[in-house]
Amino acid sequence: MIVAACFALIIFIGKNIQSELAPLEDKGSVRITMTGAEGMSYDDMRSDLLKAIRIMQDSFPEQAFTWGSVPGYGGSSGNSSASGRLGLVRKDERTRTQSEIAADLNKKMKRFKNVRVFAIEEQTISVGMMSRGSLPVQFIIQNLDFQKIRNVIPQILEAARKDKTFQNVDVNLKFNKPEYDLSIDRMRVRDLGLNTADVAQALQAAFSGARSAYFIMNDRQYQVITQVPRTDRNTPTDIDKIYVRNNRGEQIPISSVLTVEENSNPPNLYHYNRFNSATISASLADGKTIGDGVKAMERIAKEKADKEAENIAENIAIAKKENKEVKESRISTLKPDEIGYLKIANFKENGVAAETKVVGTILEVTLPQPIVPKQTVSFTLDFDGQVPLQIRRSGRNSEENVALSMTQWYPKMAEYDFEGWQADPYIGREFHGVWGNFDVKITIDKDYTIGGTGYLQNKNEIGKGYEDIGVQVVYPKKAKTLIWHFVAPNVHDFAWGADKEYIHDKIMGENNVELHFFYKNKPENIENWKKFQPKTAELLAFFNKHVGPYPYKQYSVVQGGDGGMEYAMCTLITGNRSYGSLVGCTGGKHRSVAITQELNRRLTNGGFLPGRSIQTKAMHRDLGREI
């Protein structure tokens, strides 16, 4: 009986005792964090911080010293943040504990109207300076969809501030930075005889404050900063004062080709484990522990997440009832290990580190040195990527079970042409590519066969149907991977497909062009793939005659992707097709030599078709491009 009673008592105490990582220790120090509105001036923040320090000095006889800093120590909000510290005398020289003093300080700091001030007790176990000055409960919410985080933050904040577990609640992701988004109407620019690059450069010169050059005076080097005087850049309407000269010598107001949209966004974006994230921070009410705080946050987050799901389901139900078509993005349903991403680091110009910023799917780089006309520079970077499940164009494990369709798989430089930087994101259409020489090495399991862009340099080491006649390829017994080395001169992109079940056929086309075919070993499709290979050689000869000689010595047709898309020296095409469909699709996609900017000049919709060859040449001639 005694043993049973002891077990029952242990279970009862274990279920009801409060959870705490470590008891809060009196370290004789209370820190404060102060946050103001975005754009708050240094003088205003300093004034409020000095008021807080005076309160600590005048109202707390236990104080040994006070300290403050603008901006906040380790913060990233500039002048809109500050931090301070109230140092206490020894415990035997005061009557109140650290916790009692912190609670009193929090009450006194509520009188501030322009800033939010929190008194924080340093946790018993803390690592680094940042954790010492942070609130004890840190709860991270994350999602692939940044907009979902934006929607749920106000709901979680409101619920947490009403919860009796917490005293002060804040979030690091604040949508309080006012912005004006300027969009250039390119069609309007052309109609008015302007140049997009001139419009962009005029805006940059007037408002960006960018460094344009250096000069030396009295043995010292100074930067040349270009911008209009402060009085001419105080309000958005000052854009109306900027004029650009067109090709007829007329002065055109720059506002006539701009669309201005007011917006607000976070000063900083945060990520946790590669996901978009926001951190909800909170201090605890009297008698509450960190364990209580974590449980409360988990409960609130679950309630709000469930509510969000209910709202989505309700909207779908209403749409179905009203006979509206409801489509859900396939990307939104991907799991963390199924999404695709590219993470870029260590970007350098001529060996000098450059500042980078990710905007959507575009990486904006602030160069340490400007590039002057006719100058050559070298860019280097490191990137880490995850191949997504096949959705569009690129990915792994397609509907036809092709292992890898590798397109848009590396950081691709934006094109700079007569209209300036073509930095439009990839949304449904191809990038405006940069021509260059590619030297690519791919390390992959030895059971895979690769087909795509470029000439294989080590074909007699790889084999797989590439080797010269009479050569027998033998792999080392312990080899688990192969290194494929491709070189592709003067192309605008590099794409490839890989699969363990590829059949690789090779025939010769006109002008000694090698035509390669890679398709799954599927009995019902093999006959069609064999039959259309000589037809591909006929297509090559047709285009050589009616468009111009094909400038390379190889072309590959690779089963992969999600339809049919042309890339440099290759086409990725779905393979479960009839003979006629294989010929028709390959004929339309066969010549990826002169790819135009599809985002604003839809001239070669999908490639060259026989009936469009003369028209396509004329269109390119009008653009001043040579084929």
C-alpha positions as CSV (number, residue, x, y, z in Angstrom):
1,M,0.0,0.0,0.0
2,I,2.8,2.4,0.9
3,V,4.6,1.7,-2.4
4,A,1.4,2.2,-4.4
5,A,0.7,5.5,-2.6
6,C,4.2,6.7,-3.3
7,F,3.8,5.9,-7.1
8,A,0.5,7.7,-7.1
9,L,2.1,10.7,-5.4
10,I,5.0,10.8,-7.9
11,I,2.6,10.7,-10.8
12,F,0.4,13.4,-9.4
13,I,3.4,15.7,-8.7
14,G,5.0,14.9,-12.1
15,K,1.9,15.9,-13.9
16,N,1.2,19.1,-12.0
17,I,4.7,20.5,-11.2
18,Q,5.7,23.5,-13.4
19,S,8.2,22.9,-16.1
20,E,11.4,25.0,-16.0
21,L,14.7,24.7,-17.7
22,A,16.6,26.3,-14.8
23,P,15.4,28.4,-11.8
24,L,15.9,32.1,-12.4
25,E,19.0,33.3,-10.7
26,D,19.5,36.7,-9.2
27,K,22.4,38.1,-11.2
28,G,22.0,41.7,-10.0
29,S,21.2,43.0,-13.4
30,V,18.0,44.0,-15.3
31,R,18.2,44.8,-19.0
32,I,15.7,46.9,-21.0
33,T,14.9,46.8,-24.8
34,M,13.3,49.7,-26.4
35,T,11.6,49.6,-29.9
36,G,10.3,52.6,-31.7
37,A,8.4,53.2,-35.0
38,E,10.3,52.5,-38.2
39,G,12.1,55.6,-39.3
40,M,12.4,57.1,-35.8
41,S,15.2,59.5,-35.6
42,Y,18.3,59.0,-33.5
43,D,17.6,62.1,-31.5
44,D,14.1,61.0,-30.6
45,M,15.2,57.5,-29.6
46,R,18.1,58.9,-27.6
47,S,15.7,61.3,-25.8
48,D,13.4,58.4,-24.8
49,L,16.3,56.2,-23.7
50,L,17.7,59.0,-21.5
51,K,14.2,59.3,-19.8
52,A,14.2,55.6,-19.1
53,I,17.7,55.8,-17.6
54,R,16.7,58.8,-15.4
55,I,13.8,56.6,-14.1
56,M,16.2,53.8,-13.3
57,Q,18.5,56.3,-11.5
58,D,15.9,58.2,-9.6
59,S,13.3,55.5,-8.7
60,F,15.5,52.6,-7.8
61,P,17.8,53.0,-4.8
62,E,19.2,49.6,-5.5
63,Q,20.9,50.8,-8.6
64,A,24.7,50.6,-8.8
65,F,25.0,51.8,-12.4
66,T,23.0,52.4,-15.6
67,W,23.9,52.1,-19.2
68,G,22.2,52.6,-22.6
69,S,22.9,52.4,-26.3
70,V,21.3,53.7,-29.5
71,P,20.9,51.6,-31.7
72,G,20.2,48.6,-29.5
73,Y,23.2,46.3,-28.9
74,G,23.3,43.6,-31.5
75,G,20.0,44.8,-33.1
76,S,19.3,45.3,-36.7
77,S,16.6,48.0,-36.6
78,G,19.0,51.0,-36.7
79,N,17.8,54.1,-34.9
80,S,14.4,52.6,-34.1
81,S,15.9,50.4,-31.4
82,A,17.8,50.9,-28.1
83,S,18.9,48.9,-25.2
84,G,19.9,49.6,-21.6
85,R,20.9,48.0,-18.4
86,L,20.2,48.6,-14.7
87,G,23.0,47.2,-12.6
88,L,22.1,46.4,-9.0
89,V,24.1,46.4,-5.7
90,R,24.9,43.1,-4.0
91,K,21.9,41.1,-2.7
92,D,22.9,41.6,0.9
93,E,22.7,45.4,0.4
94,R,19.1,45.5,-0.9
95,T,15.7,44.4,0.4
96,R,14.1,43.5,-3.0
97,T,15.0,40.7,-5.3
98,Q,16.0,41.1,-8.9
99,S,12.5,39.8,-10.0
100,E,10.7,42.3,-7.8
101,I,12.8,45.2,-9.2
102,A,12.2,44.0,-12.8
103,A,8.4,43.9,-12.3
104,D,8.5,47.4,-10.8
105,L,10.6,48.6,-13.7
106,N,8.1,47.1,-16.2
107,K,5.2,49.0,-14.6
108,K,7.1,52.3,-14.7
109,M,8.1,51.8,-18.4
110,K,4.4,51.7,-19.4
111,R,4.3,55.5,-19.3
112,F,6.1,55.7,-22.6
113,K,3.8,56.3,-25.5
114,N,6.2,56.6,-28.5
115,V,8.2,53.5,-27.8
116,R,7.7,50.0,-26.4
117,V,10.0,49.2,-23.5
118,F,10.5,45.7,-21.8
119,A,12.4,45.0,-18.7
120,I,14.2,41.6,-19.0
121,E,15.9,39.4,-16.5
122,E,18.9,37.6,-17.9
123,Q,18.2,33.8,-18.0
124,T,20.2,31.5,-15.8
125,I,21.5,29.6,-18.9
126,S,22.2,31.9,-21.8
127,V,24.6,31.7,-24.7
128,G,26.0,34.8,-26.3
129,M,25.2,38.5,-25.8
130,M,22.0,38.3,-27.8
131,S,20.3,35.7,-25.6
132,R,21.2,37.7,-22.4
133,G,19.1,40.6,-23.5
134,S,16.1,38.7,-25.0
135,L,12.8,37.8,-23.5
136,P,12.6,34.3,-21.9
137,V,10.1,32.8,-24.3
138,Q,11.1,32.6,-27.9
139,F,8.5,31.0,-30.2
140,I,9.3,30.6,-33.9
141,I,6.6,30.4,-36.6
142,Q,7.7,29.5,-40.1
143,N,6.3,28.7,-43.5
144,L,7.3,28.5,-47.2
145,D,4.6,31.1,-48.0
146,F,5.7,34.5,-46.6
147,Q,2.1,35.8,-46.9
148,K,0.8,33.1,-44.6
149,I,3.2,34.3,-41.9
150,R,2.1,37.9,-42.5
151,N,-1.6,36.8,-42.1
152,V,-1.2,34.8,-38.9
153,I,1.2,37.1,-36.9
154,P,-1.5,39.6,-35.8
155,Q,-3.7,36.8,-34.7
156,I,-1.0,35.2,-32.6
157,L,0.1,38.5,-31.1
158,E,-3.4,39.4,-30.1
159,A,-4.1,36.0,-28.5
160,A,-0.7,36.0,-26.7
161,R,-1.2,39.5,-25.3
162,K,-4.6,38.5,-23.9
163,D,-3.2,35.3,-22.3
164,K,-2.5,35.6,-18.6
165,T,0.7,33.6,-19.0
166,F,2.5,36.5,-20.5
167,Q,3.3,40.1,-19.5
168,N,4.9,41.6,-22.6
169,V,4.7,40.1,-26.1
170,D,6.5,41.3,-29.2
171,V,7.6,40.0,-32.6
172,N,10.8,40.6,-34.6
173,L,9.0,40.6,-38.0
174,K,7.3,44.0,-38.3
175,F,5.6,45.2,-41.4
176,N,6.2,48.9,-40.6
177,K,8.7,50.1,-43.2
178,P,7.0,52.4,-45.6
179,E,7.9,51.9,-49.2
180,Y,7.0,53.2,-52.7
181,D,7.2,50.6,-55.4
182,L,8.1,52.1,-58.8
183,S,7.2,50.1,-61.9
184,I,8.4,51.2,-65.4
185,D,5.9,50.9,-68.2
186,R,8.2,49.6,-71.0
187,M,5.6,49.9,-73.7
188,R,5.0,53.6,-72.7
189,V,8.8,54.1,-72.6
190,R,9.1,52.9,-76.2
191,D,6.1,55.0,-77.4
192,L,7.7,58.1,-76.0
193,G,11.0,57.4,-77.5
194,L,12.8,56.8,-74.2
195,N,15.2,54.1,-73.1
196,T,14.4,51.9,-70.1
197,A,18.0,52.1,-68.9
198,D,18.0,55.9,-69.0
199,V,14.8,56.0,-66.9
200,A,16.3,53.6,-64.3
201,Q,19.6,55.5,-64.2
202,A,17.8,58.8,-63.8
203,L,15.9,57.5,-60.8
204,Q,19.0,56.0,-59.3
205,A,21.1,59.1,-59.7
206,A,18.4,61.3,-58.2
207,F,17.3,59.3,-55.2
208,S,19.6,56.3,-54.4
209,G,22.6,58.0,-52.9
210,A,24.8,55.5,-54.7
211,R,28.5,55.8,-55.0
212,S,29.4,56.6,-58.6
213,A,33.2,57.3,-58.4
214,Y,36.1,58.4,-56.2
215,F,38.3,61.5,-56.1
216,I,41.5,62.4,-54.2
217,M,41.9,65.7,-52.5
218,N,44.7,66.6,-50.1
219,D,46.0,63.0,-50.2
220,R,42.7,61.6,-49.1
221,Q,40.2,59.6,-51.1
222,Y,36.5,60.6,-51.1
223,Q,33.4,59.0,-52.6
224,V,31.3,60.8,-55.2
225,I,27.6,60.3,-54.1
226,T,25.0,61.2,-56.6
227,Q,21.6,62.4,-55.5
228,V,19.5,65.6,-55.7
229,P,19.3,68.0,-52.7
230,R,17.3,67.0,-49.7
231,T,14.6,69.6,-50.5
232,D,14.0,67.9,-53.8
233,R,13.6,64.3,-52.4
234,N,11.4,64.7,-49.3
235,T,8.1,63.5,-50.7
236,P,7.0,61.1,-53.4
237,T,5.7,63.9,-55.5
238,D,9.3,65.1,-56.0
239,I,9.5,62.4,-58.7
240,D,7.5,64.7,-60.9
241,K,10.5,67.1,-61.0
242,I,12.7,64.6,-62.8
243,Y,12.9,64.7,-66.7
244,V,14.6,62.4,-69.2
245,R,15.5,63.4,-72.8
246,N,14.1,61.1,-75.5
247,N,15.5,60.2,-78.9
248,R,13.9,63.4,-80.4
249,G,15.6,65.7,-77.9
250,E,12.3,66.3,-75.9
251,Q,12.3,66.5,-72.1
252,I,9.8,63.9,-70.9
253,P,8.6,63.8,-67.2
254,I,9.8,60.5,-65.7
255,S,6.5,60.2,-63.8
256,S,4.7,59.7,-67.2
257,V,6.2,56.2,-67.5
258,L,6.1,55.2,-63.9
259,T,3.4,53.5,-61.8
260,V,3.8,54.3,-58.1
261,E,2.3,52.0,-55.4
262,E,2.5,52.6,-51.7
263,N,3.4,49.6,-49.6
264,S,4.9,48.6,-46.3
265,N,7.3,45.7,-45.7
266,P,9.6,44.5,-42.9
267,P,12.9,46.3,-42.5
268,N,14.5,42.8,-42.2
269,L,13.5,39.3,-43.3
270,Y,14.2,36.3,-41.1
271,H,14.9,32.6,-41.8
272,Y,15.1,29.6,-39.6
273,N,16.2,26.3,-41.0
274,R,15.9,27.8,-44.5
275,F,12.3,28.7,-44.0
276,N,10.7,32.2,-43.8
277,S,10.2,32.8,-40.1
278,A,9.1,35.2,-37.4
279,T,10.0,35.0,-33.7
280,I,7.3,35.8,-31.1
281,S,9.0,36.9,-27.9
282,A,7.4,37.2,-24.5
283,S,8.1,37.8,-20.8
284,L,6.3,35.8,-18.2
285,A,3.7,36.8,-15.7
286,D,4.4,36.3,-12.0
287,G,4.4,32.7,-11.0
288,K,4.7,31.4,-14.6
289,T,7.7,29.4,-15.9
290,I,9.2,29.0,-19.3
291,G,7.5,25.6,-19.6
292,D,4.1,27.4,-19.0
293,G,5.0,29.9,-21.7
294,V,6.0,27.3,-24.3
295,K,2.7,25.4,-23.7
296,A,0.7,28.6,-24.0
297,M,2.4,29.5,-27.3
298,E,1.9,26.0,-28.7
299,R,-1.8,26.1,-27.8
300,I,-2.2,29.6,-29.4
301,A,-0.3,28.7,-32.5
302,K,-2.3,25.5,-33.0
303,E,-5.6,27.3,-32.6
304,K,-4.7,30.0,-35.1
305,A,-3.3,27.4,-37.6
306,D,-6.5,25.4,-37.3
307,K,-8.6,28.5,-37.8
308,E,-6.6,29.4,-40.9
309,A,-7.2,25.9,-42.3
310,E,-10.9,26.3,-41.5
311,N,-11.1,29.6,-43.3
312,I,-9.4,28.1,-46.4
313,A,-11.8,25.1,-46.3
314,E,-14.8,27.4,-45.9
315,N,-13.7,29.6,-48.8
316,I,-13.3,26.5,-51.0
317,A,-16.7,25.2,-50.0
318,I,-18.3,28.5,-50.8
319,A,-16.6,28.6,-54.2
320,K,-17.8,25.0,-55.0
321,K,-21.3,25.9,-54.0
322,E,-21.2,28.9,-56.4
323,N,-19.8,26.7,-59.1
324,K,-16.5,28.5,-59.1
325,E,-13.3,26.7,-60.3
326,V,-11.0,26.2,-57.3
327,K,-7.3,25.5,-58.0
328,E,-4.7,24.9,-55.4
329,S,-1.0,25.5,-56.1
330,R,0.9,22.3,-56.3
331,I,3.9,24.1,-54.9
332,S,2.0,25.0,-51.7
333,T,1.5,21.4,-50.9
334,L,5.1,20.4,-51.0
335,K,6.8,19.2,-47.9
336,P,10.1,20.8,-46.6
337,D,12.2,18.0,-48.3
338,E,10.2,18.4,-51.5
339,I,10.6,22.1,-52.3
340,G,13.3,23.6,-54.4
341,Y,15.7,26.3,-53.4
342,L,19.0,27.9,-54.1
343,K,21.0,29.5,-51.3
344,I,23.8,31.8,-52.4
345,A,26.8,32.7,-50.2
346,N,30.3,34.2,-50.5
347,F,29.6,36.4,-53.5
348,K,32.7,38.2,-54.6
349,E,33.7,40.6,-57.4
350,N,37.4,40.2,-58.3
351,G,37.9,38.5,-55.0
352,V,36.2,41.2,-52.9
353,A,33.1,40.3,-51.0
354,A,29.9,42.0,-52.2
355,E,26.7,42.8,-50.3
356,T,23.7,40.7,-51.5
357,K,20.0,40.9,-50.9
358,V,17.3,38.3,-51.9
359,V,14.2,39.9,-53.4
360,G,11.7,37.1,-54.3
361,T,13.7,34.9,-56.7
362,I,16.2,37.6,-57.6
363,L,19.5,38.2,-55.9
364,E,20.4,41.9,-55.9
365,V,24.1,42.6,-55.5
366,T,25.7,45.8,-54.4
367,L,29.1,45.7,-56.1
368,P,32.2,46.9,-54.1
369,Q,33.4,48.5,-57.3
370,P,31.3,49.8,-60.2
371,I,31.8,48.2,-63.6
372,V,32.9,50.8,-66.1
373,P,32.4,50.4,-69.9
374,K,34.7,47.9,-71.6
375,Q,35.9,46.6,-68.2
376,T,36.2,42.9,-67.5
377,V,35.4,41.6,-64.0
378,S,35.2,38.2,-62.4
379,F,32.3,37.0,-60.1
380,T,32.5,34.0,-57.9
381,L,29.9,32.5,-55.5
382,D,29.0,29.4,-53.6
383,F,25.5,28.0,-53.8
384,D,23.6,25.2,-52.1
385,G,20.4,23.8,-53.7
386,Q,17.7,21.3,-53.2
387,V,16.0,19.7,-56.3
388,P,12.2,19.9,-56.0
389,L,9.7,17.4,-56.9
390,Q,8.7,17.9,-60.6
391,I,6.1,20.6,-60.8
392,R,7.0,22.6,-64.0
393,R,10.1,22.4,-66.2
394,S,12.6,21.3,-63.5
395,G,12.7,18.7,-60.7
396,R,13.0,15.1,-59.7
397,N,10.7,12.1,-60.0
398,S,8.5,13.4,-62.8
399,E,5.1,11.9,-63.7
400,E,6.9,9.6,-66.1
401,N,9.3,8.7,-63.3
402,V,12.4,10.4,-64.8
403,A,14.8,10.8,-61.9
404,L,16.2,14.3,-62.7
405,S,15.2,17.0,-65.1
406,M,17.8,19.7,-64.3
407,T,16.8,23.0,-65.8
408,Q,17.0,26.4,-63.9
409,W,19.2,24.5,-61.5
410,Y,22.0,27.1,-60.9
411,P,22.1,30.8,-60.1
412,K,21.7,32.4,-63.5
413,M,23.0,35.9,-64.3
414,A,20.4,38.4,-65.6
415,E,21.0,39.8,-69.1
416,Y,22.1,43.4,-69.6
417,D,21.0,44.6,-73.0
418,F,20.1,47.9,-74.7
419,E,17.2,48.3,-72.3
420,G,19.3,47.7,-69.1
421,W,19.1,44.8,-66.7
422,Q,16.5,42.2,-67.5
423,A,15.9,41.1,-63.9
424,D,12.3,39.8,-64.3
425,P,11.7,36.7,-62.2
426,Y,11.1,33.3,-63.8
427,I,7.3,33.0,-63.8
428,G,6.0,30.5,-66.4
429,R,8.5,31.6,-69.1
430,E,12.2,31.4,-69.6
431,F,14.8,33.8,-68.4
432,H,16.4,36.3,-70.8
433,G,19.8,34.4,-70.8
434,V,23.4,35.5,-70.9
435,W,25.6,33.8,-73.6
436,G,28.8,32.3,-72.4
437,N,31.1,29.3,-72.2
438,F,30.1,26.6,-69.7
439,D,32.6,24.1,-68.1
440,V,30.5,21.7,-65.9
441,K,31.5,18.7,-63.9
442,I,28.6,16.5,-62.5
443,T,29.3,13.9,-59.8
444,I,26.6,11.3,-59.7
445,D,25.9,7.6,-58.9
446,K,27.5,5.4,-61.6
447,D,24.2,3.8,-62.5
448,Y,22.8,7.0,-63.9
449,T,23.1,8.1,-67.6
450,I,23.2,11.9,-68.4
451,G,22.1,13.7,-71.5
452,G,21.8,17.4,-72.2
453,T,23.9,20.4,-73.1
454,G,27.5,20.3,-74.1
455,Y,30.3,18.0,-75.3
456,L,31.3,15.2,-73.0
457,Q,35.1,15.5,-72.5
458,N,35.7,12.1,-70.9
459,K,33.4,10.0,-73.0
460,N,35.8,7.0,-73.1
461,E,35.9,7.0,-69.3
462,I,32.1,7.3,-68.9
463,G,30.9,5.1,-71.7
464,K,27.0,4.8,-71.5
465,G,26.8,5.1,-75.3
466,Y,29.2,8.1,-75.7
467,E,32.4,6.1,-76.1
468,D,34.2,5.9,-79.5
469,I,33.7,2.8,-81.6
470,G,35.8,-0.1,-80.4
471,V,36.4,1.3,-76.9
472,Q,35.4,-0.9,-74.0
473,V,34.9,1.1,-70.7
474,V,35.6,-0.6,-67.4
475,Y,34.9,1.2,-64.2
476,P,37.1,0.7,-61.1
477,K,35.6,-2.0,-58.8
478,K,35.2,0.3,-55.8
479,A,33.8,3.2,-57.8
480,K,30.4,4.3,-56.6
481,T,30.1,7.6,-58.6
482,L,31.3,9.0,-61.9
483,I,32.4,12.5,-62.8
484,W,30.9,13.7,-66.0
485,H,32.8,16.6,-67.6
486,F,30.9,18.7,-70.1
487,V,32.0,21.8,-72.1
488,A,29.5,24.0,-73.9
489,P,30.9,27.0,-75.9
490,N,28.9,30.1,-76.6
491,V,25.5,29.0,-75.3
492,H,22.9,30.8,-73.2
493,D,22.0,28.0,-70.8
494,F,23.0,24.5,-69.5
495,A,20.4,21.8,-69.0
496,W,20.5,18.1,-68.4
497,G,18.5,15.0,-67.5
498,A,19.6,11.9,-65.7
499,D,18.0,8.5,-65.1
500,K,19.1,4.9,-64.3
501,E,16.8,3.5,-67.1
502,Y,17.8,5.7,-70.0
503,I,18.4,4.1,-73.3
504,H,21.0,6.1,-75.2
505,D,21.0,6.1,-79.0
506,K,23.2,8.1,-81.3
507,I,23.0,8.8,-85.0
508,M,24.8,11.3,-87.3
509,G,23.0,14.2,-88.8
510,E,24.0,16.7,-91.6
511,N,27.4,18.4,-91.2
512,N,28.6,15.7,-88.9
513,V,26.3,16.7,-86.1
514,E,25.8,14.0,-83.5
515,L,22.2,13.5,-82.6
516,H,21.7,11.9,-79.1
517,F,18.4,10.4,-77.8
518,F,17.8,9.5,-74.2
519,Y,14.5,7.8,-73.2
520,K,13.2,5.4,-70.6
521,N,13.4,1.7,-71.3
522,K,9.7,1.3,-71.6
523,P,8.6,-1.4,-74.2
524,E,5.5,0.5,-75.3
525,N,7.5,3.6,-76.2
526,I,10.8,2.2,-77.6
527,E,9.4,1.7,-81.2
528,N,8.2,5.3,-81.4
529,W,11.5,6.7,-80.2
530,K,13.5,4.5,-82.6
531,K,11.3,5.5,-85.5
532,F,11.5,9.3,-85.0
533,Q,15.3,9.4,-84.8
534,P,15.9,9.7,-88.6
535,K,13.1,12.2,-88.8
536,T,15.0,14.4,-86.3
537,A,18.0,14.3,-88.8
538,E,15.6,15.5,-91.5
539,L,14.5,18.3,-89.3
540,L,18.1,19.3,-88.8
541,A,18.7,19.4,-92.5
542,F,15.5,21.5,-93.0
543,F,16.5,24.1,-90.5
544,N,20.0,24.2,-91.9
545,K,18.6,25.1,-95.3
546,H,15.8,27.5,-94.3
547,V,17.1,29.2,-91.1
548,G,20.8,28.8,-91.1
549,P,23.5,26.2,-90.3
550,Y,23.4,24.7,-86.8
551,P,26.5,26.1,-85.1
552,Y,27.3,23.1,-82.8
553,K,28.3,19.5,-83.3
554,Q,25.8,17.8,-81.0
555,Y,22.1,17.9,-80.2
556,S,20.3,15.8,-77.6
557,V,16.6,15.0,-77.3
558,V,16.1,13.9,-73.6
559,Q,13.0,12.5,-72.0
560,G,12.3,14.7,-69.0
561,G,10.5,17.8,-67.9
562,D,6.7,18.2,-68.1
563,G,5.9,18.8,-71.7
564,G,8.5,20.1,-74.2
565,M,11.0,22.9,-73.8
566,E,14.1,23.8,-75.7
567,Y,17.5,24.5,-74.1
568,A,21.0,25.0,-75.3
569,M,22.0,22.1,-77.5
570,C,19.1,20.0,-76.2
571,T,15.4,19.5,-75.8
572,L,13.6,18.1,-72.8
573,I,10.4,16.4,-73.8
574,T,8.0,14.0,-72.2
575,G,8.4,10.5,-73.7
576,N,5.1,8.7,-73.4
577,R,4.0,10.0,-76.8
578,S,2.9,8.7,-80.1
579,Y,5.3,8.9,-83.1
580,G,3.5,11.9,-84.5
581,S,3.6,13.7,-81.2
582,L,7.3,13.1,-80.8
583,V,8.1,14.5,-84.3
584,G,5.7,17.4,-83.9
585,C,6.9,18.5,-80.5
586,T,10.6,18.0,-81.3
587,G,10.2,19.9,-84.6
588,G,8.9,22.9,-82.7
589,K,11.6,22.8,-80.1
590,H,14.5,21.7,-82.1
591,R,16.6,24.8,-82.6
592,S,17.5,26.5,-79.3
593,V,20.0,28.9,-80.9
594,A,18.4,32.4,-80.8
595,I,16.2,32.6,-77.8
596,T,14.5,36.0,-77.3
597,Q,13.2,37.7,-74.2
598,E,9.9,35.9,-73.8
599,L,8.7,38.1,-71.0
600,N,8.1,41.1,-73.2
601,R,8.8,39.9,-76.8
602,R,6.9,36.7,-77.4
603,L,8.4,36.1,-80.8
604,T,9.5,32.5,-80.8
605,N,6.7,30.8,-78.8
606,G,8.3,27.5,-78.0
607,G,11.0,27.5,-80.8
608,F,11.2,27.4,-84.6
609,L,8.4,25.9,-86.6
610,P,8.8,25.4,-90.3
611,G,6.2,27.9,-91.2
612,R,7.7,30.6,-89.0
613,S,11.3,30.4,-90.1
614,I,11.4,33.4,-92.5
615,Q,9.2,35.5,-90.2
616,T,11.4,34.7,-87.2
617,K,14.5,35.9,-89.1
618,A,12.8,39.1,-90.0
619,M,11.8,39.7,-86.4
620,H,15.3,39.2,-85.1
621,R,16.7,41.5,-87.8
622,D,14.3,44.2,-86.6
623,L,15.7,43.9,-83.1
624,G,19.3,44.3,-84.4
625,R,20.1,40.7,-83.4
626,E,22.2,38.3,-85.6
627,I,21.3,34.7,-85.9
